Amino acid sequence: MTHRIVVDLGFGDAGKGTVVDWLCSRGHEGRGTGTGDGESTPVHAVVRFNGGAQAAHNVVAPDGRHHTFAQFGSGTLTPGVRTHLSRFMLVDPLALAAEARHLARLGVADALDRLTVDGDALLTTPYHRAAGRARETARGPARHGSCGMGIGETMAYSLAYPGDAPRVADCLSPARLRRRLAAVRDWFHDAFPGAGQPVPDVADCLDAFTAFAGRVRVVGGAHLAGLLRAGPVVFEGAQGVLLDEWHGFHPYTTWSTTTFANAETLLAEAGASAVRLGVVRAYMTRHGPGPFVTEDPALTADLPDRHNAFGPWQGAFRVGHLDLVALRYALEVSGGADALAVTHLDVSQTRRDLLLCRAYEMDGRRIVRLPSGPPGDLGGQEALTRRLLAARPVYGPLEDPVAALEAGLGVPVALRSYGPTADDKRAAVPITNG
């Protein structure tokens, strides 16, 4: 059977959620989803493999229901599709409960019943969230663009205190969880005295987190292999490759591996493989500060996004022209993709002022490829960021985004999206292993 990995090749907000929703609700119908041997099995589960509660994957059902998926898989509106939060996820039980309540209001009352969580996944607590907001506030005008959900602080704390960082399995052991929550709380107060960020008592967190463990199914790492045997699985990434912790433009990045790597690690452990599907908008966007070579203030003003706007922590939602240089870089540091899904094509059909960036003027010369360094060289990435902040785009006309992407990136477009719902999607070529 064919499993698929869905990854955003830009700065995020390209439409991963709507692509995952289509794969789960319609992907087994007709072209674009079989293995080449007649398979038409519906998707069994969605596996989340990076990020946490900061994700915001918007899905609109054909009947008008809208949900912003953060921790649940974006296929949850399709009855029967399960969600598995892998060990690479950062799990926020409080945010998860709020998300489950909203899904219930939409008529999805069994979302928690369809959820499994790896016990090794890190827990994001209110103390991590408060620390992240305090740190970002202290940066003043030099903010990095945090989502304000404590993701970076969760990772940083786990690296500093690997044996004491709270994990999902701790929710099954109240005494151990109490000790670890108290340690995180004390760390927050010591690191950010007078931060002005209110935090709950450890007892309140303990009650909420143990209730979470009593409501969901906490599993071991071997659980995923059974999911992969049970039916086709979609691995849903968060954020975008250009924000990757190692390959993004430091320091305007996330504490998360946003490439295909985590998903492929999980698949390899289970002896399975998957098709790599990269998601791209017909134009570029970025939420928050950092390099954005093709940004166009006129497009930002004229192309509002109903599900993305200014955020108190992320900052402005920015819009620019399609950028082959940045997308080539994303593909290179990701190890390539088997196919593309292109979203927001309805916008490109009505906007004749959209352009195509084929090269940059950078360092006094014209380039079509950015250098890609080894993972972990944050100094090199920061130097690249400085160069990008001074780069200028070299534009040409954008007549057909699909043709431009296929020719410029050398990857076939398998799915075209002309709107937010599954009804607005068109499969172009099979999304298969062959």
N, C-alpha and C positions, 0 to 999 in steps of 0.2 A: 504494500500500500504506500501511497505517497504522503509523506509528512512535509510541512512547509515552515520556513522561518521567515517572518515578516519584520523587516528592519527599515527604518527611516534613513535615507541617505543624506538628508539635509541637517538643519538645526532643530528638527522636531516639528510637530504640527503639520506634517505632510498628509496625514490621513490614514495612519496605521489602523486605527480603530474601525473605520468604515470598510477598509479592505478585509480585516479579520471578520467583521460581521458578514460581509458578502461570502467569504470562503465558507463560513459556518452555515449560512442560511440558504445560499444559492449555489455554492461552489461545486456541488456534486451534480448539478443539473446541466447537462450539455457540455460544450467545448470548454477547454481551459482548465480542467481539473482532473482528468483521468490520468492513469499511468501509461496509457497507450495500449492497454490490453483489455479495455472495456470496463475498467473499474469505475463505479459511480457511488462509492460509499460515502455517506455524510460524515462530516467531521465529528469526532468523538469527544475531543477535549481541546482546550486552549491552555498552554503552559506559559506562564510569565517567567522571564529569565533575567531580568535586570530592573533596577530602579525600585520604586515603591509607591507610596501614596501621593507623590508629586505628579504622577502621570495624569494626563487629561485627554483621553481618547474619546472623541465625541462620536456617538452613533445615533442616527435618526432612523427609526423604523418607517416603513411605508405608510403606516397608519398615523404617523406624526409623533409618536412617543420619542422622547430624547433623553439620553443618559450619558453622562461623562464618566467613562470607565477609568478607574485609577488602579485598583488591585484585582478586581474581578476581570476575567477575560472578556474581550469585546464581542464574543459570540454568545454571551449569556442571555440575550433576548430570544435566541433560538432555543425552544424547549429541548431539554435533554443534554445540551452541550455542557460539559464539565469545565471547571477551572482548577488548575494545579499551580500553586505557588512554590516554585523550586527553591533550593537552598541559596540561589543567587538573589532572591528577592529580599527586600527590606519590608517587613510586615508591620503595619500600624493597626492594631486591633480596634482602636477608637474610630479611626477613619473608615475602616472596613465595616464596622457596624453601621455608621452613617450611610455608607454606600448601599448596604443591604436594605436599609429602610427605604431609600429612594427607589430601589428596584422593586420592592414590595408595592410601593404606591403605583408603579407602572404595571402591576399585575404579575410580577415575577416573584412569587412568594417563596420559592424553593432555592434561591441562589446559594444560601449557606449550605443547604443539603447537597448541592452539587460541587462543593469546594473541598479540596484537600490541601494541606499545608505541610511542607517539609519541616521537620522539627529542628533542622540545623539553620533555618533562615533566621537572620538577625531581626530583633524587635526594635522598632522605632518608638520611643516613648515621648511623653510631653516634655521631658527634660532635654532630650535631643532637639526637639522642635524649638524650645525656648532658647537654647544655646545657638542654634543656627540663626535665628532672628536677631539675637543680640550681637553676634559676630558681624552679620551683614549691616546692621545699623551702625556699628562702630566704624565701618569702612567709609561711611559718608558718601561723597560723590564718586569714590572709587569702587562702588559696589560691583560684585561679580554677576549679579542677576539670579540670586537664589530663589527657589520657589517657596521658601519659608516653611518647608515641611520637615526639616531636620534630617534630610537624607545624607548630606555631607558629614554632619556631626555623628550620625549613626556609624558611618564607615570609619571616620577618624577615631572614634572611641574604641571600636573593635580592633583597630590596628594598634592603638596605644595600650589597650588592656584585653588582649585576645582571650585570656582565660576567664574574664569576668563579664564580658559583653553579654547582655541578656539575649536569649534566643527563644524561639517559639516553644521548644520542648520544655523550657523552664516553666512555662505556664501550667504544666502538669505537676510541678513540684513547688507548691506555694512558699515553703520555707526558703528554698534556694532563690526563687524569684524575688521574694521580699528583700533578701540580702543584695541582690544585683540591682534592683530598682533603687534601693537606698544609696548604693555606691554611685550610681549615675546621678542621682539627685545631689549628693554631696559634691561630686565633681562639678556639676553645673554651678552650684553656689560658690565654690572656690574659684572657678575659672572666670565667672562673670558676676562679681559682687556688685550689688546695686544695679543690676541690668534692667530692672523694672519689668521683667517678664514674669507674670504670675504663673505658678505651677501648682498642680494638685498634690495632695498628700500621697505618700507611698501607699497607704491603706486603700485609698480610692482607686489608684492604679492597679493595685493587686486584685481588688474585687473585679474590676473590669477585664483584666487580662485573664484571670482564671475562668471567668464566665465565657470569654472567647474560646478558651481551650475546651470548655464543656459543650460548646455549640458546634464547633467544626471538627473535622477529622484530621488529627495530627499524624503524619506518616513518616516513614524512613525513606532513605534515598532509593531503595529498591522499588518503591511504588511506581516510579515513572516507567520502568520497563513494562509493567503490566498495562499501563495506559497506552503505550505505543503498540502493544500487541492487540489491544481491544479495537482499534480503529484509527483512521487518519487523525493526526494531531497537528494543530497549528501552534507554533512557538511565536509569541507576540512580544516584540521588543518595546522598549520605552525610550523616549527622547530621540536623538538623532546622532548619526556617526560623527558629524562635525562638532558635537559636544562631548565626544568620547574622552574618558579620563586620561588616556595616554596619547591619543591622536588628535584630540580637539585643540583649539587655539587657546592655550593656557594663558591666563588663569580663568578665562570665561568658559569653563567646562563643568561637567558633572562628575561626582564621585561614583561613576558607574561605567562598566564596559558596555557600550552601546552598539558594538559591531555584532556579527554573527557568532563570535567566539564562545560565549557562555552556552548558547543553545547547542553548538556543535560539541562542546565538552559533554553536556548531558546526553546527547545522542550517541556519542562514541562510547560512553560508559554503558549504554544499553545495547550496543551493537547495532545501531540503526543509523540512517542518514536521512537527509531532507533536502528539498529544493530551497534555494536562497532567493527570496523575493524582495527586491529593493523598492521602496515607495518614494515617489518624487512628485512634488506639485508641478503644475505647468508654469509656475513662477516660483520665486524663492521667498521665504519668510524667516524671520528670527524674532524670538521673544526675549527681550532684555539686551544688555550691553554686550559689546564684543565686535570683532571684525565682521563686516558684511559688505563686501566689495561692490555688489550690484544693487545696494539699497537705493531706492528712489523715493524721496519724500512725497512726490506727487502721487505715486502709487499707494503709499501708506495712507494718504488722505482720501484717495478715491476708491480703495478696495478694502473697506472694513470687513472684518470676519465676525460673524454673529456669535461664534463660540470662542473667539480669542480677542482679548482687549487688553488695555493697560491693567497691570496687576501691581498691587502695593509692594510686592517683593521682586517680581520678575522685571517690572518696568514696562516699557512700551512694546507693542506688537508692531514689528517693522516689516515692510514689504519691498521686494526688489525684483529684478529681472532674472530669467533663467540663466544659470551659471554652470557651464560645462566644465570650467576649471575646478571649481569646488567639488562638483559631483564626480569628476575623474579621480580626484584625491580621495573622496569617500570610498569609492570602489576599490582603489588600490590598497588603502589601509585596512579594508574589510576582507581582502582576499577575493574580491569579485562577487558578482551575482549571476544567477542563472536567468533571471527575467526581471522586468520592471512592472510596477503598477503606477500609472500616471493619473493623478487626481486633479480636480478643479479645471478640467478641460472645458467646462461650460463657460468659465471666465475667459479663457483664451479665445473662445469663439466670438466673443462680443467685444473684446478689447484689442484694438489694432495698434495700441501704443506699447504693447509688450515687446521686449527685445531679447536677443540671444547673445550672451557673453561667450565669446570663443577664446579669448585670451586676456591676460592682464599686462598692463605696463607696470613693471615692478623692478626696482633696483636698476633703473635706467635701461631696461631691455624688455622685449616682449616675450612672455612665457605662456605655454599652454598646459604645463604640468607643475604642480607644487612638489617640493621635496618631501619625502616621507621618511622620518627617522625611526629608530628602534623604540619599542615601548619602554616607557620609564624615563626618557630623556626630556624632562619637563623644561629644562633650560633651553634646549633646542626648540621646543614648541613655543616657548615664550618669545624667543627670537623671531620665529616665524610669524607670530602674532604682530609684533612690531612692524614687520615688513608688510604684512597684509593691511595694516591700518593706513599705510601710505600708498597702497596699490590702487590702480585705476583700471576700470573695465574697458575692454575693446569690444564694441558691440557690432552686431549685424542684425538684419531683420529676423523676426520669428514668425515664419509663415505657418509652420506645422510643428507643434512641440513634440509630437510622437516621432515624426521623421527625424527631427533634430536630435532627439535623445538617442534613437537607435543608431544614427550615423555617427554622432559625436562620442558615444560611450561604447558602442559595439555590443550592446545587450538588447535582446528583443523585448518589446513591450507586450506583456501578456494580458494586461487588464487595463481598460480605459474607464475612468470615472467621470461622469458628467453631472454629478450632484451628490447629495449626502446619503441617499438611501440605496439599498441593494438593487432596487429597480433601475437606478441610474448607472449601473455598471454594465460594461460590455467586455466579454472575454475575447481576446484577439488570437492568441495561440495557446496551446496546451501548457499549463503550469505543471510540468512533470519532471521526472528524473531523466527522461530521455529526450 
